[in-house]
Each structure stands twice: as structure tokens, then as C-alpha cells.
Amino acid sequence: MLTATLCLLAAGAVMVYSASSARDLLGGGGDGTGYLVRYCLYGALGLVLMRVLSRRGLAAVHGLTPALLLISLAGLLVVLVPHLGVQVNGARRWIGAGPLQFQPSELAKLALVLHSARLLAARRRPPRGVRELGPVLLPAAVACVLVVVQPDLGTALTIGFTLACLLVAAGVPLRTLAILAAVVAGAVVLFALAQPYSRARLTVFLDPWAHAGSTGFQAVQGQIALGSGGLFGRGLGQSVQKIYYLPEAHTDFILAVIGEELGIVGVGGLLCLYGMIAFAGLRVARGAAGSYAKLLAAGLTSLILCQALLNVFAVLGLAPLTGVPLPLISYGSNNLIVLLAAMGLLLNVANGGTVAGRARPPVSRRGSRRRQDADEGGDRGRRNGGARGAGAGGRRRAAS
């Protein structure tokens, strides 16, 4: 897991520099290393946080979970206030000024995973109905509504898919999950049809080439970049689409630049690294000590993978454009730091970390029942043996 993470960070630094340097130089805004330097700084900060959380982070975040959830929800509300939230490209998602900007939705994703794992682990049995899932679903629904209003449908979908995976890991019945999926899918469709912004993206997804000069420009240019790379690519730094053709080349569509410069081989290697994280994360969840550690490992692994799949599907044209960055590769300070923090918690669980008083062996119920039966059997044996001994002694005294 650590090896795959470091490889993704190294690849991210190289590709962020490759995707942003040409436009930075031609635009006269710098020497071409501006985004690379910021990526390295935020990556270093994230690595420090990952190191701290990998040592004793699990117990700390368990106690701070309510505070993190309240801070993230309050931040989502503040973002929508005029003159407080920063608006970029028609979306109001940030708080701050200049290079120091905070995106509450990134913290909300991690806080909701922590909150849900904590509540589900505290239950003696998996929730059976939608009503029992109320404490888990209500904060998630509030966060998703606030995120969608920004608008940021991609982050809302990431939250929804991540929590769905977490509920599956918690043992929620498939019938309950099917009901929730139907309700959420209906809400997403209604929102997409009601909002011109989302309706346009859905129309572009169905036929991007019919809107190649307007709303489908980004999707079409991404497909051109991927098709131009072939098997081995044009060569590192040789992308043509990144120079004023492909919008957001260093963030949402950095996979298209990878495909153009490194070809199918480069994209396949990147997917293999995500596969390593998936395998290692699920293996950690399976062997974790305690239900909270198990659910948290499953939720954090799902958070990384769901975001990666949404980005890959959107760039490949298999899903509508969502604006979700590629984990640990795309340029994005908040997303990079939050995901490295999540990786630190995963490493803590992998090293045997758990929460005091909540660690239970996988067969705790069966084992405790066996111990109870053994204790009761021993007590019965001692009582019966004592009675038989008294009876025998009485017979001996009577005989004498």
C-alpha cells in the first residue's frame, strides 16, 4: 500500500509538471514550475500528516470525528454565503483567498466515512431497515445536498458510492441497499433534468461529438488525446492537446495527458497501482482488529477507489463529466492532503491499530458462547461432583 502510494505521488509530480508547464510558459505566468512546486509542497505536508496518523491516528480521529463532521458541514454552509465563498468557473466550492483556499467538501468526504464507521461499529448487529440507518444517512444527505447546490455533483456521487460500499461491508441487507439505491438514483435523475448545468453534461455524455464546439469540447479533446497516444504514447512531455486544447489538463483530465504521452501502457500501469491499493486495503480490512477498524479500512479504501473510477470513466467517455480529480495524481491541494491522511489511517490499521475498548476478535460471539458453555459445564460438574461426594460420604458414614 505504501509503495503504491509513493509511486502514485511520484507519477503525479511528473505528470502535473508535464501537463501544466507548457501553458504556464506560453501564458507568461511563470517559468513552468509553478504547479509542480505547489504540488510538491502540498504533497510533503500530506506525507507528514500521513506519517503522524499512521502511528497513533486511529484513536485520535475516533474522538475527533463529531468535531470534524460539524466543521465540514459548517464549511459547506459558509461556502454558499455570498462574499465568503470563492467562486471559480461558476462553482462556489472554496473558502479563503489567494493560494490559501480550503474546500470543505474534501473534508466532508473523510468525516462522513469516519462518522459512518463509528456508528455502524457501535451496533451489536447490522442495521436491517432504512430507519435504523437514519443516523448514518441524515448527515450524508445534508452534505450531499449542500455539495450539489455549489454545484458539485461529482463529489456528491463520490460520497454516495463510498457510503454504499461501507454499508455493504457492514452487512446491511441487499433489499435495504436496493431501496436506498432506487431513491438516490431517482433524486440524481430529477436533479440532472432540473438543472441546466447537469442536463447539459448528460446531453454531452450521450453524444459529445455533436457538441464538439461548445459543451462537448472538453470531452472530445480528451478522447482525441487518448486516441493519439496509441500503445506507447508520443513520449513524456510531447502532448499536443495540453497546449490550449484540453481544458483542466493538470486536474480533472490529467489521465488524457497520460494516455497521450505514455499510451495504453502508461494508463494500464496507473490502473495497476490503484489495483494494488484496492487489494492491500481490502486485505487490511479483512485482518483488522475490531469492527471499527474493519469498517474504517473498507470505507477509506472505497473512498479512494470510487473517486478514481469516477474520474477514469468520465475521461474515457463511459460516464458523464463529474469534475472529480484523479486521486494522488491530479493537482489539487485539499484533495491530495485529505487522501494522504486517509492513507495514513489505513496504514495505522494495517499495523494493528484499533480503538481501546472496541477491538473484538472475528469470532467473538462464537468464542464467548463457547467459553460461557464451558464455564457453565464446569460449574455444573463441580456442583454435581460435590453432591455426589456428600452422598457417598453419607453412605460411608451410614455403613460404618
QUIWOUR-V392881 format. One record per helix or strand of 2 or more residues. SS is the DSSP state (a for helix, b for strand). FROM is the first residue (numbers start at 1). TO is the last residue. If there is no record, write none. Layout:
# QUIWOUR-V392881
ss = (SS | SS)
from = (FROM | FROM)
to = (TO | TO)
This chain:
# QUIWOUR-V392881
ss = (a | a | b | b | b | a | a | a | a | a | a | a | a | a | a | a)
from = (2 | 34 | 85 | 91 | 100 | 104 | 131 | 153 | 174 | 196 | 208 | 217 | 254 | 291 | 333 | 364)
to = (26 | 79 | 88 | 97 | 102 | 122 | 149 | 169 | 194 | 206 | 211 | 229 | 287 | 316 | 350 | 399)
